């Protein structure tokens, strides 16, 4: 089944628009003095990995060109947020930044792979 080109275009636009609220949510989550109650039971490193995985996958899927700069930007953002955490009552952690970086790289690869797969599957190359 071929996906119509307008559908793929609208999906890319929706992805690009929804990226920004998720980015704001991740920034808020990292700078909040206490972890939100509904996330207390989840492993901190898993939360970091998944947040940056999703952000990078969305950025890679929304961009028409290589997502390398988006992934590098997300890794840098994670590092800056880890430094700022030391000033808002949270602990800075190199391991959190490592989880951010691994999530961003994996998400960038997965997002670009999903776009390539959809392009091949839909017949638009």
N, CA, C and O atoms as a printed pandas DataFrame, in Angstrom:
     atom_number atom_name residue_name chain_id  residue_number  x_coord  y_coord  z_coord
0              1         N          UNK        A               1    0.839   -1.171    0.000
1              2        CA          UNK        A               1    0.000    0.000    0.000
2              3         C          UNK        A               1    0.888    1.240    0.000
3              4         O          UNK        A               1    1.765    1.398    0.850
4              5         N          UNK        A               2    0.643    2.101   -0.960
5              6        CA          UNK        A               2    1.404    3.334   -1.051
6              7         C          UNK        A               2    0.763    4.407   -0.193
7              8         O          UNK        A               2   -0.449    4.618   -0.234
8              9         N          UNK        A               3    1.588    5.074    0.576
9             10        CA          UNK        A               3    1.088    6.202    1.350
10            11         C          UNK        A               3    1.076    7.435    0.449
11            12         O          UNK        A               3    2.042    7.682   -0.272
12            13         N          UNK        A               4    0.000    8.205    0.482
13            14        CA          UNK        A               4   -0.035    9.407   -0.361
14            15         C          UNK        A               4    0.997   10.433    0.084
15            16         O          UNK        A               4    1.247   10.606    1.276
16            17         N          UNK        A               5    1.586   11.104   -0.884
17            18        CA          UNK        A               5    2.625   12.100   -0.599
18            19         C          UNK        A               5    2.125   13.207    0.337
19            20         O          UNK        A               5    2.872   13.612    1.228
20            21         N          UNK        A               6    0.876   13.724    0.174
21            22        CA          UNK        A               6    0.400   14.744    1.122
22            23         C          UNK        A               6    0.345   14.239    2.564
23            24         O          UNK        A               6    0.579   15.006    3.498
24            25         N          UNK        A               7    0.036   12.955    2.749
25            26        CA          UNK        A               7    0.008   12.384    4.090
26            27         C          UNK        A               7    1.400   12.414    4.710
27            28         O          UNK        A               7    1.559   12.789    5.872
28            29         N          UNK        A               8    2.404   12.020    3.939
29            30        CA          UNK        A               8    3.777   12.039    4.447
30            31         C          UNK        A               8    4.221   13.459    4.765
31            32         O          UNK        A               8    4.912   13.688    5.757
32            33         N          UNK        A               9    3.828   14.408    3.932
33            34        CA          UNK        A               9    4.181   15.808    4.176
34            35         C          UNK        A               9    3.529   16.314    5.466
35            36         O          UNK        A               9    4.180   16.977    6.274
36            37         N          UNK        A              10    2.261   16.006    5.656
37            38        CA          UNK        A              10    1.560   16.434    6.872
38            39         C          UNK        A              10    2.139   15.757    8.116
39            40         O          UNK        A              10    2.215   16.372    9.179
40            41         N          UNK        A              11    2.542   14.512    7.987
41            42        CA          UNK        A              11    3.160   13.814    9.121
42            43         C          UNK        A              11    4.475   14.489    9.510
43            44         O          UNK        A              11    4.781   14.625   10.695
44            45         N          UNK        A              12    5.244   14.908    8.519
45            46        CA          UNK        A              12    6.514   15.589    8.795
46            47         C          UNK        A              12    6.270   16.934    9.472
47            48         O          UNK        A              12    6.996   17.310   10.392
48            49         N          UNK        A              13    5.249   17.659    9.016
49            50        CA          UNK        A              13    4.916   18.952    9.627
50            51         C          UNK        A              13    4.443   18.750   11.069
51            52         O          UNK        A              13    4.856   19.483   11.967
52            53         N          UNK        A              14    3.580   17.757   11.288
53            54        CA          UNK        A              14    3.094   17.475   12.646
54            55         C          UNK        A              14    4.263   17.107   13.558
55            56         O          UNK        A              14    4.312   17.528   14.714
56            57         N          UNK        A              15    5.192   16.332   13.040
57            58        CA          UNK        A              15    6.370   15.957   13.808
58            59         C          UNK        A              15    7.190   17.183   14.184
59            60         O          UNK        A              15    7.632   17.316   15.325
60            61         N          UNK        A              16    7.391   18.072   13.226
61            62        CA          UNK        A              16    8.178   19.285   13.479
62            63         C          UNK        A              16    7.489   20.194   14.498
63            64         O          UNK        A              16    8.156   20.829   15.314
64            65         N          UNK        A              17    6.176   20.258   14.452
65            66        CA          UNK        A              17    5.441   21.117   15.388
66            67         C          UNK        A              17    5.429   20.506   16.789
67            68         O          UNK        A              17    5.609   21.222   17.775
68            69         N          UNK        A              18    5.222   19.203   16.888
69            70        CA          UNK        A              18    5.135   18.550   18.195
70            71         C          UNK        A              18    6.496   18.429   18.885
71            72         O          UNK        A              18    6.557   18.186   20.091
72            73         N          UNK        A              19    7.575   18.594   18.137
73            74        CA          UNK        A              19    8.911   18.556   18.724
74            75         C          UNK        A              19    9.073   19.625   19.795
75            76         O          UNK        A              19    9.645   19.357   20.852
76            77         N          UNK        A              20    8.578   20.831   19.537
77            78        CA          UNK        A              20    8.819   21.972   20.437
78            79         C          UNK        A              20    8.151   21.821   21.803
79            80         O          UNK        A              20    8.806   22.086   22.812
80            81         N          UNK        A              21    6.879   21.409   21.892
81            82        CA          UNK        A              21    6.320   21.194   23.243
82            83         C          UNK        A              21    7.055   20.090   24.013
83            84         O          UNK        A              21    7.219   20.175   25.230
84            85         N          UNK        A              22    7.494   19.053   23.286
85            86        CA          UNK        A              22    8.247   17.992   23.964
86            87         C          UNK        A              22    9.582   18.521   24.468
87            88         O          UNK        A              22   10.012   18.171   25.567
88            89         N          UNK        A              23   10.236   19.353   23.685
89            90        CA          UNK        A              23   11.497   19.951   24.116
90            91         C          UNK        A              23   11.303   20.793   25.371
91            92         O          UNK        A              23   12.103   20.710   26.304
92            93         N          UNK        A              24   10.259   21.595   25.399
93            94        CA          UNK        A              24    9.963   22.421   26.576
94            95         C          UNK        A              24    9.698   21.533   27.791
95            96         O          UNK        A              24   10.154   21.835   28.893
96            97         N          UNK        A              25    8.964   20.441   27.591
97            98        CA          UNK        A              25    8.663   19.516   28.686
98            99         C          UNK        A              25    9.946   18.883   29.236
99           100         O          UNK        A              25   10.107   18.762   30.451
100          101         N          UNK        A              26   10.850   18.484   28.353
101          102        CA          UNK        A              26   12.112   17.875   28.796
102          103         C          UNK        A              26   12.946   18.894   29.560
103          104         O          UNK        A              26   13.516   18.574   30.603
104          105         N          UNK        A              27   13.021   20.111   29.049
105          106        CA          UNK        A              27   13.778   21.161   29.757
106          107         C          UNK        A              27   13.161   21.413   31.128
107          108         O          UNK        A              27   13.880   21.503   32.124
108          109         N          UNK        A              28   11.848   21.526   31.187
109          110        CA          UNK        A              28   11.171   21.723   32.472
110          111         C          UNK        A              28   11.472   20.557   33.412
111          112         O          UNK        A              28   11.766   20.763   34.589
112          113         N          UNK        A              29   11.398   19.334   32.886
113          114        CA          UNK        A              29   11.631   18.158   33.720
114          115         C          UNK        A              29   13.038   18.099   34.277
115          116         O          UNK        A              29   13.248   17.638   35.399
116          117         N          UNK        A              30   14.002   18.564   33.500
117          118        CA          UNK        A              30   15.382   18.525   33.979
118          119         C          UNK        A              30   15.699   19.653   34.950
119          120         O          UNK        A              30   16.617   19.528   35.761
120          121         N          UNK        A              31   14.963   20.743   34.883
121          122        CA          UNK        A              31   15.269   21.886   35.741
122          123         C          UNK        A              31   14.341   22.020   36.942
123          124         O          UNK        A              31   14.547   22.895   37.783
124          125         N          UNK        A              32   13.341   21.181   37.034
125          126        CA          UNK        A              32   12.468   21.194   38.191
126          127         C          UNK        A              32   13.253   20.679   39.403
127          128         O          UNK        A              32   13.928   19.654   39.310
128          129         N          UNK        A              33   13.169   21.377   40.528
129          130        CA          UNK        A              33   13.967   20.945   41.695
130          131         C          UNK        A              33   13.692   19.513   42.138
131          132         O          UNK        A              33   14.605   18.826   42.596
132          133         N          UNK        A              34   12.472   19.061   42.013
133          134        CA          UNK        A              34   12.144   17.682   42.391
134          135         C          UNK        A              34   11.563   16.961   41.191
135          136         O          UNK        A              34   10.885   17.560   40.357
136          137         N          UNK        A              35   11.837   15.669   41.115
137          138        CA          UNK        A              35   11.295   14.850   40.034
138          139         C          UNK        A              35    9.779   14.773   40.212
139          140         O          UNK        A              35    9.304   14.552   41.326
140          141         N          UNK        A              36    9.010   14.953   39.132
141          142        CA          UNK        A              36    7.555   14.838   39.267
142          143         C          UNK        A              36    7.168   13.481   39.864
143          144         O          UNK        A              36    7.796   12.460   39.582
144          145         N          UNK        A              37    6.139   13.495   40.679
145          146        CA          UNK        A              37    5.731   12.305   41.432
146          147         C          UNK        A              37    5.443   11.107   40.533
147          148         O          UNK        A              37    5.763    9.974   40.893
148          149         N          UNK        A              38    4.839   11.344   39.363
149          150        CA          UNK        A              38    4.482   10.230   38.484
150          151         C          UNK        A              38    5.709    9.611   37.794
151          152         O          UNK        A              38    5.584    8.578   37.136
152          153         N          UNK        A              39    6.874   10.222   37.935
153          154        CA          UNK        A              39    8.095    9.675   37.346
154          155         C          UNK        A              39    9.077    9.141   38.388
155          156         O          UNK        A              39   10.162    8.681   38.031
156          157         N          UNK        A              40    8.715    9.194   39.658
157          158        CA          UNK        A              40    9.633    8.797   40.722
158          159         C          UNK        A              40   10.037    7.332   40.651
159          160         O          UNK        A              40   11.162    6.993   41.020
160          161         N          UNK        A              41    9.161    6.462   40.191
161          162        CA          UNK        A              41    9.438    5.031   40.179
162          163         C          UNK        A              41   10.274    4.597   38.976
163          164         O          UNK        A              41   10.735    3.456   38.922
164          165         N          UNK        A              42   10.472    5.495   38.013
165          166        CA          UNK        A              42   11.202    5.141   36.799
166          167         C          UNK        A              42   12.686    5.454   36.973
167          168         O          UNK        A              42   13.051    6.461   37.579
168          169         N          UNK        A              43   13.521    4.593   36.443
169          170        CA          UNK        A              43   14.965    4.775   36.506
170          171         C          UNK        A              43   15.341    6.102   35.847
171          172         O          UNK        A              43   14.909    6.395   34.732
172          173         N          UNK        A              44   16.138    6.888   36.537
173          174        CA          UNK        A              44   16.533    8.215   36.066
174          175         C          UNK        A              44   17.278    8.145   34.726
175          176         O          UNK        A              44   17.020    8.952   33.832
176          177         N          UNK        A              45   18.180    7.205   34.589
177          178        CA          UNK        A              45   18.956    7.093   33.346
178          179         C          UNK        A              45   18.062    6.685   32.185
179          180         O          UNK        A              45   18.266    7.135   31.057
180          181         N          UNK        A              46   17.085    5.846   32.448
181          182        CA          UNK        A              46   16.128    5.454   31.408
182          183         C          UNK        A              46   15.302    6.656   30.966
183          184         O          UNK        A              46   15.033    6.818   29.775
184          185         N          UNK        A              47   14.900    7.495   31.907
185          186        CA          UNK        A              47   14.153    8.710   31.554
186          187         C          UNK        A              47   14.992    9.627   30.664
187          188         O          UNK        A              47   14.495   10.159   29.672
188          189         N          UNK        A              48   16.261    9.807   31.023
189          190        CA          UNK        A              48   17.143   10.648   30.209
190          191         C          UNK        A              48   17.298   10.054   28.811
191          192         O          UNK        A              48   17.168   10.763   27.813
192          193         N          UNK        A              49   17.574    8.761   28.743
193          194        CA          UNK        A              49   17.763    8.109   27.444
194          195         C          UNK        A              49   16.520    8.252   26.579
195          196         O          UNK        A              49   16.613    8.639   25.414
196          197         N          UNK        A              50   15.363    7.943   27.143
197          198        CA          UNK        A              50   14.125    7.961   26.358
198          199         C          UNK        A              50   13.742    9.377   25.925
199          200         O          UNK        A              50   13.248    9.567   24.813
200          201         N          UNK        A              51   13.960   10.363   26.779
201          202        CA          UNK        A              51   13.624   11.741   26.422
202          203         C          UNK        A              51   14.450   12.198   25.226
203          204         O          UNK        A              51   13.909   12.759   24.273
204          205         N          UNK        A              52   15.739   11.964   25.273
205          206        CA          UNK        A              52   16.604   12.409   24.188
206          207         C          UNK        A              52   16.476   11.516   22.956
207          208         O          UNK        A              52   16.676   11.983   21.835
208          209         N          UNK        A              53   16.148   10.250   23.146
209          210        CA          UNK        A              53   15.862    9.370   22.017
210          211         C          UNK        A              53   14.670    9.910   21.232
211          212         O          UNK        A              53   14.726   10.034   20.009
212          213         N          UNK        A              54   13.606   10.224   21.936
213          214        CA          UNK        A              54   12.394   10.715   21.284
214          215         C          UNK        A              54   12.631   12.073   20.622
215          216         O          UNK        A              54   12.195   12.292   19.492
216          217         N          UNK        A              55   13.313   12.979   21.310
217          218        CA          UNK        A              55   13.616   14.278   20.720
218          219         C          UNK        A              55   14.451   14.133   19.445
219          220         O          UNK        A              55   14.156   14.769   18.433
220          221         N          UNK        A              56   15.480   13.309   19.493
221          222        CA          UNK        A              56   16.352   13.141   18.327
222          223         C          UNK        A              56   15.632   12.422   17.194
223          224         O          UNK        A              56   15.822   12.762   16.026
224          225         N          UNK        A              57   14.812   11.440   17.523
225          226        CA          UNK        A              57   14.054   10.742   16.477
226          227         C          UNK        A              57   13.092   11.700   15.784
227          228         O          UNK        A              57   12.946   11.672   14.562
228          229         N          UNK        A              58   12.445   12.537   16.566
229          230        CA          UNK        A              58   11.530   13.518   15.979
230          231         C          UNK        A              58   12.288   14.535   15.133
231          232         O          UNK        A              58   11.832   14.900   14.050
232          233         N          UNK        A              59   13.431   14.992   15.612
233          234        CA          UNK        A              59   14.230   15.962   14.857
234          235         C          UNK        A              59   14.739   15.336   13.560
235          236         O          UNK        A              59   14.721   15.980   12.511
236          237         N          UNK        A              60   15.187   14.097   13.625
237          238        CA          UNK        A              60   15.705   13.419   12.437
238          239         C          UNK        A              60   14.601   13.174   11.413
239          240         O          UNK        A              60   14.838   13.262   10.209
240          241         N          UNK        A              61   13.411   12.871   11.885
241          242        CA          UNK        A              61   12.299   12.627   10.967
242          243         C          UNK        A              61   11.788   13.926   10.353
243          244         O          UNK        A              61   11.311   13.925    9.218
244          245         N          UNK        A              62   11.880   15.016   11.079
245          246        CA          UNK        A              62   11.363   16.292   10.573
246          247         C          UNK        A              62   12.313   16.949    9.590
247          248         O          UNK        A              62   11.873   17.666    8.691
248          249         N          UNK        A              63   13.613   16.715    9.746
249          250        CA          UNK        A              63   14.594   17.364    8.879
250          251         C          UNK        A              63   14.696   16.645    7.540
251          252         O          UNK        A              63   14.640   15.417    7.478
252          253         N          UNK        A              64   14.844   17.412    6.484
253          254        CA          UNK        A              64   15.027   16.812    5.170
254          255         C          UNK        A              64   16.487   16.453    4.925
255          256         O          UNK        A              64   16.796   15.587    4.106
256          257         N          UNK        A              65   17.363   17.113    5.628
257          258        CA          UNK        A              65   18.794   16.846    5.470
258          259         C          UNK        A              65   19.289   16.008    6.643
259          260         O          UNK        A              65   18.503   15.525    7.458
260          261         N          UNK        A              66   20.573   15.853    6.709
261          262        CA          UNK        A              66   21.194   15.043    7.748
262          263         C          UNK        A              66   20.846   15.571    9.139
263          264         O          UNK        A              66   20.887   16.778    9.376
264          265         N          UNK        A              67   20.505   14.667   10.056
265          266        CA          UNK        A              67   20.143   15.091   11.413
266          267         C          UNK        A              67   21.346   15.269   12.340
267          268         O          UNK        A              67   21.172   15.417   13.549
268          269         N          UNK        A              68   22.553   15.256   11.796
269          270        CA          UNK        A              68   23.752   15.300   12.632
270          271         C          UNK        A              68   23.772   16.543   13.519
271          272         O          UNK        A              68   24.080   16.449   14.708
272          273         N          UNK        A              69   23.447   17.707   12.950
273          274        CA          UNK        A              69   23.486   18.938   13.741
274          275         C          UNK        A              69   22.411   18.950   14.820
275          276         O          UNK        A              69   22.630   19.478   15.910
276          277         N          UNK        A              70   21.253   18.372   14.523
277          278        CA          UNK        A              70   20.196   18.283   15.535
278          279         C          UNK        A              70   20.640   17.396   16.692
279          280         O          UNK        A              70   20.406   17.726   17.854
280          281         N          UNK        A              71   21.274   16.280   16.381
281          282        CA          UNK        A              71   21.744   15.365   17.423
282          283         C          UNK        A              71   22.840   16.034   18.254
283          284         O          UNK        A              71   22.830   15.938   19.482
284          285         N          UNK        A              72   23.781   16.708   17.599
285          286        CA          UNK        A              72   24.847   17.410   18.325
286          287         C          UNK        A              72   24.250   18.506   19.206
287          288         O          UNK        A              72   24.678   18.695   20.344
288          289         N          UNK        A              73   23.262   19.226   18.678
289          290        CA          UNK        A              73   22.602   20.270   19.457
290          291         C          UNK        A              73   21.898   19.712   20.686
291          292         O          UNK        A              73   21.939   20.319   21.756
292          293         N          UNK        A              74   21.255   18.562   20.538
293          294        CA          UNK        A              74   20.575   17.947   21.685
294          295         C          UNK        A              74   21.581   17.465   22.728
295          296         O          UNK        A              74   21.337   17.580   23.929
296          297         N          UNK        A              75   22.698   16.931   22.275
297          298        CA          UNK        A              75   23.742   16.498   23.218
298          299         C          UNK        A              75   24.278   17.713   23.981
299          300         O          UNK        A              75   24.474   17.657   25.195
300          301         N          UNK        A              76   24.511   18.802   23.260
301          302        CA          UNK        A              76   24.996   20.031   23.915
302          303         C          UNK        A              76   23.957   20.574   24.880
303          304         O          UNK        A              76   24.298   20.999   25.983
304          305         N          UNK        A              77   22.693   20.564   24.475
305          306        CA          UNK        A              77   21.620   21.023   25.363
306          307         C          UNK        A              77   21.592   20.194   26.641
307          308         O          UNK        A              77   21.460   20.740   27.737
308          309         N          UNK        A              78   21.715   18.877   26.501
309          310        CA          UNK        A              78   21.732   18.012   27.675
310          311         C          UNK        A              78   22.870   18.354   28.617
311          312         O          UNK        A              78   22.697   18.348   29.835
312          313         N          UNK        A              79   24.041   18.653   28.053
313          314        CA          UNK        A              79   25.189   19.031   28.884
314          315         C          UNK        A              79   24.953   20.336   29.613
315          316         O          UNK        A              79   25.260   20.453   30.799
316          317         N          UNK        A              80   24.412   21.316   28.913
317          318        CA          UNK        A              80   24.126   22.612   29.538
318          319         C          UNK        A              80   23.081   22.440   30.645
319          320         O          UNK        A              80   23.217   23.020   31.722
320          321         N          UNK        A              81   22.057   21.658   30.385
321          322        CA          UNK        A              81   21.017   21.444   31.407
322          323         C          UNK        A              81   21.578   20.722   32.628
323          324         O          UNK        A              81   21.179   21.005   33.758
324          325         N          UNK        A              82   22.499   19.794   32.403
325          326        CA          UNK        A              82   23.127   19.114   33.547
326          327         C          UNK        A              82   23.914   20.109   34.394
327          328         O          UNK        A              82   23.901   20.013   35.621
328          329         N          UNK        A              83   24.590   21.051   33.773
329          330        CA          UNK        A              83   25.333   22.075   34.529
330          331         C          UNK        A              83   24.364   22.967   35.293
331          332         O          UNK        A              83   24.587   23.273   36.464
332          333         N          UNK        A              84   23.294   23.383   34.635
333          334        CA          UNK        A              84   22.304   24.261   35.284
334          335         C          UNK        A              84   21.633   23.551   36.456
335          336         O          UNK        A              84   21.254   24.200   37.431
336          337         N          UNK        A              85   21.480   22.236   36.376
337          338        CA          UNK        A              85   20.849   21.494   37.470
338          339         C          UNK        A              85   21.566   21.733   38.797
339          340         O          UNK        A              85   20.936   21.716   39.854
340          341         N          UNK        A              86   22.851   21.950   38.748
341          342        CA          UNK        A              86   23.598   22.213   39.974
342          343         C          UNK        A              86   23.183   23.502   40.660
343          344         O          UNK        A              86   23.445   23.685   41.849
344          345         N          UNK        A              87   22.545   24.388   39.929
345          346        CA          UNK        A              87   22.118   25.680   40.490
346          347         C          UNK        A              87   20.648   25.705   40.898
347          348         O          UNK        A              87   20.191   26.680   41.494
348          349         N          UNK        A              88   19.897   24.635   40.580
349          350        CA          UNK        A              88   18.468   24.618   40.916
350          351         C          UNK        A              88   18.128   23.540   41.944
351          352         O          UNK        A              88   16.965   23.170   42.107
352          353         N          UNK        A              89   19.144   23.047   42.628
353          354        CA          UNK        A              89   18.879   22.096   43.701
354          355         C          UNK        A              89   18.884   20.642   43.272
355          356         O          UNK        A              89   18.440   19.782   44.033
356          357         N          UNK        A              90   19.365   20.344   42.095
357          358        CA          UNK        A              90   19.469   18.952   41.646
358          359         C          UNK        A              90   20.934   18.612   41.459
359          360         O          UNK        A              90   21.780   19.503   41.381
360          361         N          UNK        A              91   21.229   17.345   41.387
361          362        CA          UNK        A              91   22.610   16.895   41.237
362          363         C          UNK        A              91   22.995   16.816   39.761
363          364         O          UNK        A              91   22.250   16.286   38.937
364          365         N          UNK        A              92   24.166   17.351   39.447
365          366        CA          UNK        A              92   24.725   17.177   38.106
366          367         C          UNK        A              92   25.276   15.761   38.013
367          368         O          UNK        A              92   25.788   15.218   38.992
368          369         N          UNK        A              93   25.168   15.170   36.831
369          370        CA          UNK        A              93   25.655   13.809   36.680
370          371         C          UNK        A              93   26.210   13.597   35.273
371          372         O          UNK        A              93   25.540   13.854   34.273
372          373         N          UNK        A              94   27.434   13.126   35.225
373          374        CA          UNK        A              94   28.042   12.770   33.943
374          375         C          UNK        A              94   27.278   11.592   33.335
375          376         O          UNK        A              94   27.152   11.494   32.115
376          377         N          UNK        A              95   26.774   10.707   34.182
377          378        CA          UNK        A              95   26.039    9.544   33.682
378          379         C          UNK        A              95   24.707    9.951   33.062
379          380         O          UNK        A              95   24.252    9.324   32.105
380          381         N          UNK        A              96   24.078   10.995   33.598
381          382        CA          UNK        A              96   22.865   11.510   32.968
382          383         C          UNK        A              96   23.181   12.048   31.578
383          384         O          UNK        A              96   22.431   11.811   30.631
384          385         N          UNK        A              97   24.290   12.772   31.457
385          386        CA          UNK        A              97   24.688   13.301   30.150
386          387         C          UNK        A              97   25.049   12.170   29.195
387          388         O          UNK        A              97   24.767   12.260   28.000
388          389         N          UNK        A              98   25.660   11.122   29.697
389          390        CA          UNK        A              98   25.958    9.969   28.861
390          391         C          UNK        A              98   24.667    9.327   28.357
391          392         O          UNK        A              98   24.568    8.956   27.187
392          393         N          UNK        A              99   23.680    9.198   29.243
393          394        CA          UNK        A              99   22.381    8.659   28.831
394          395         C          UNK        A              99   21.718    9.575   27.802
395          396         O          UNK        A              99   21.108    9.099   26.844
396          397         N          UNK        A             100   21.839   10.899   28.001
397          398        CA          UNK        A             100   21.304   11.863   27.026
398          399         C          UNK        A             100   21.956   11.657   25.663
399          400         O          UNK        A             100   21.272   11.581   24.642
400          401         N          UNK        A             101   23.285   11.569   25.657
401          402        CA          UNK        A             101   24.024   11.445   24.396
402          403         C          UNK        A             101   23.704   10.134   23.688
403          404         O          UNK        A             101   23.485   10.119   22.477
404          405         N          UNK        A             102   23.676    9.040   24.432
405          406        CA          UNK        A             102   23.343    7.750   23.818
406          407         C          UNK        A             102   21.921    7.757   23.262
407          408         O          UNK        A             102   21.668    7.228   22.179
408          409         N          UNK        A             103   20.999    8.357   24.008
409          410        CA          UNK        A             103   19.624    8.447   23.535
410          411         C          UNK        A             103   19.508    9.301   22.287
411          412         O          UNK        A             103   18.761    8.965   21.368
412          413         N          UNK        A             104   20.247   10.409   22.248
413          414        CA          UNK        A             104   20.197   11.297   21.083
414          415         C          UNK        A             104   20.760   10.611   19.841
415          416         O          UNK        A             104   20.180   10.712   18.760
416          417         N          UNK        A             105   21.870    9.922   19.989
417          418        CA          UNK        A             105   22.465    9.230   18.841
418          419         C          UNK        A             105   21.544    8.103   18.362
419          420         O          UNK        A             105   21.283    7.977   17.165
420          421         N          UNK        A             106   21.058    7.292   19.291
421          422        CA          UNK        A             106   20.168    6.196   18.908
422          423         C          UNK        A             106   18.874    6.723   18.289
423          424         O          UNK        A             106   18.376    6.158   17.316
424          425         N          UNK        A             107   18.336    7.794   18.847
425          426        CA          UNK        A             107   17.116    8.378   18.296
426          427         C          UNK        A             107   17.327    8.977   16.921
427          428         O          UNK        A             107   16.461    8.861   16.055
428          429         N          UNK        A             108   18.473    9.618   16.710
429          430        CA          UNK        A             108   18.781   10.165   15.395
430          431         C          UNK        A             108   18.870    9.082   14.335
431          432         O          UNK        A             108   18.361    9.241   13.225
432          433         N          UNK        A             109   19.518    7.984   14.681
433          434        CA          UNK        A             109   19.632    6.862   13.749
434          435         C          UNK        A             109   18.257    6.237   13.494
435          436         O          UNK        A             109   17.907    5.942   12.351
436          437         N          UNK        A             110   17.490    6.040   14.551
437          438        CA          UNK        A             110   16.165    5.434   14.400
438          439         C          UNK        A             110   15.219    6.332   13.601
439          440         O          UNK        A             110   14.475    5.849   12.747
440          441         N          UNK        A             111   15.249    7.636   13.878
441          442        CA          UNK        A             111   14.377    8.562   13.154
442          443         C          UNK        A             111   14.716    8.618   11.681
443          444         O          UNK        A             111   13.825    8.602   10.832
444          445         N          UNK        A             112   16.008    8.684   11.371
445          446        CA          UNK        A             112   16.418    8.710    9.959
446          447         C          UNK        A             112   16.092    7.383    9.289
447          448         O          UNK        A             112   15.674    7.361    8.131
448          449         N          UNK        A             113   16.278    6.281   10.001
449          450        CA          UNK        A             113   15.929    4.964    9.447
450          451         C          UNK        A             113   14.440    4.839    9.166
451          452         O          UNK        A             113   14.043    4.261    8.154
452          453         N          UNK        A             114   13.620    5.374   10.050
453          454        CA          UNK        A             114   12.169    5.315    9.839
454          455         C          UNK        A             114   11.768    6.125    8.610
455          456         O          UNK        A             114   10.906    5.702    7.840
456          457         N          UNK        A             115   12.386    7.282    8.425
457          458        CA          UNK        A             115   12.077    8.100    7.251
458          459         C          UNK        A             115   12.492    7.376    5.977
459          460         O          UNK        A             115   11.738    7.343    5.005
460          461         N          UNK        A             116   13.684    6.798    5.981
461          462        CA          UNK        A             116   14.150    6.073    4.801
462          463         C          UNK        A             116   13.225    4.898    4.493
463          464         O          UNK        A             116   12.906    4.645    3.331
464          465         N          UNK        A             117   12.798    4.186    5.523
465          466        CA          UNK        A             117   11.899    3.048    5.322
466          467         C          UNK        A             117   10.559    3.509    4.746
467          468         O          UNK        A             117   10.028    2.884    3.828
468          469         N          UNK        A             118   10.018    4.597    5.282
469          470        CA          UNK        A             118    8.752    5.111    4.761
470          471         C          UNK        A             118    8.891    5.600    3.324
471          472         O          UNK        A             118    7.983    5.413    2.514
472          473         N          UNK        A             119   10.007    6.215    3.010
473          474        CA          UNK        A             119   10.228    6.653    1.630
474          475         C          UNK        A             119   10.266    5.481    0.669
475          476         O          UNK        A             119    9.647    5.521   -0.394
476          477         N          UNK        A             120   10.981    4.454    1.036
477          478        CA          UNK        A             120   11.058    3.275    0.169
478          479         C          UNK        A             120    9.718    2.565    0.074
479          480         O          UNK        A             120    9.320    2.116   -1.001
480          481         N          UNK        A             121    9.030    2.467    1.192
481          482        CA          UNK        A             121    7.759    1.764    1.246
482          483         C          UNK        A             121    6.694    2.508    0.449
483          484         O          UNK        A             121    5.855    1.891   -0.208
484          485         N          UNK        A             122    6.732    3.823    0.509
485          486        CA          UNK        A             122    5.706    4.603   -0.178
486          487         C          UNK        A             122    6.041    4.834   -1.645
487          488         O          UNK        A             122    5.185    5.275   -2.411
488          489         N          UNK        A             123    7.272    4.544   -2.043
489          490        CA          UNK        A             123    7.640    4.700   -3.440
490          491         C          UNK        A             123    8.184    6.067   -3.777
491          492         O          UNK        A             123    8.466    6.333   -4.945
492          493         N          UNK        A             124    8.343    6.955   -2.796
493          494        CA          UNK        A             124    8.903    8.286   -3.034
494          495         C          UNK        A             124   10.348    8.266   -2.587
495          496         O          UNK        A             124   10.623    8.084   -1.400
496          497         N          UNK        A             125   11.243    8.443   -3.474
497          498        CA          UNK        A             125   12.638    8.394   -3.103
498          499         C          UNK        A             125   13.299    9.646   -3.390
499          500         O          UNK        A             125   14.495    9.785   -3.137
